[in-house]
């Protein structure tokens, strides 16, 4: 079986390598010459636990190109970004992937969409473009198999998680199921393409709304002078309650984006967009805390520790650190940034000693494990203030070193 995977990013590349490692001949396609060159040199364009070993295993069955070629299966795993001004999905890449496949599409081929799209996109946008091949859907098979893997655990989740597969018709669903069975150990649940599109968006929206609730709880608790972290621990002792963790906001290319795909065609949704607004406002809340702590300090410098959108990854896409940085600079603060995982950011990244030397306030924005173990005694700051927006530090250790510790949601304001 020959599979052509379009899009060699965080989802497409691991998926392509998993298929190759399980016996398929895979052609990976990326329009970015730099990605193709990198893979052709034998290197990976990004890091992810286990990906190096998998690459070694799969290499002999994996070729990389800048355009597709005839295959049995075409898999689309390209980005579907959000237009920041309109909050509407940008389908340019999935459209272009479908257009690139059409000239190579033959009767009996299967096209799989993994990219996240608004409900109805397969029928309205992708299938009609594929039919420009002259082959009608039904004569080629089509299924949506939304990805569900979490960055940092991509490979174990791709193989271990349950999957949803929604086909254009029964043949499509069954064929796609058989192909994913080669490496998926979780259950595969079958449905139609439109439902699969909706389910994927529901999953990420559910998480976003629950994080927004935790963030609202944090602010309400502070108004009541209560420590939200203790309150959450206690509430979660209830058998049917799971409150998530408050924080400086929600980032990443999925949870901060996908809820808008669900609402873009709706005239009545409110909770989903309100949750987005709450999560997007969290950098303002962290800045509000900083402003209170820094009042009276002349020409303050703050040190942002962690610009990645979440712990132990280097991905900064949609990271709340961007907004916090802008707000802090607009406030007149000098800002220094440190992140041991991130390669680039909107502001120069420095090593820890440089980023904290002479600082007036350390702000922890990302829950990297290495920050949990930070030794405050080694930091040459000017003012001993720290805002822990993730509640990850050893607070006693920091207090013992003379730091005033302010945890987001601790109720001490
Ligand atoms: N976050 C909090 N509090 C929490 C949990 C997360 O503030 O209690 C923040 C994180 O710091 C981060 C953001 O939310 O900024 C999202 O992180 P995440 O770990 O919840 O999720 P992602 O974006 O890395 O991956 C999600 C996953 N979806 C769900 O868990 C429902 C993953 O399974 C999807 O495959 C992925 O989106 C995707 O690609 O759609």
Boltz pocket constraint, residues with backbone or C-beta under 6 A from the ligand:
constraints:
  - pocket:
      binder: B
      contacts: [[A, 116], [A, 147], [A, 148], [A, 149], [A, 150], [A, 151], [A, 203], [A, 204], [A, 207], [A, 211], [A, 244], [A, 245], [A, 246], [A, 247], [A, 248], [A, 249], [A, 250], [A, 251], [A, 252], [A, 253], [A, 254], [A, 255], [A, 309], [A, 310], [A, 311]]
      max_distance: 6.0
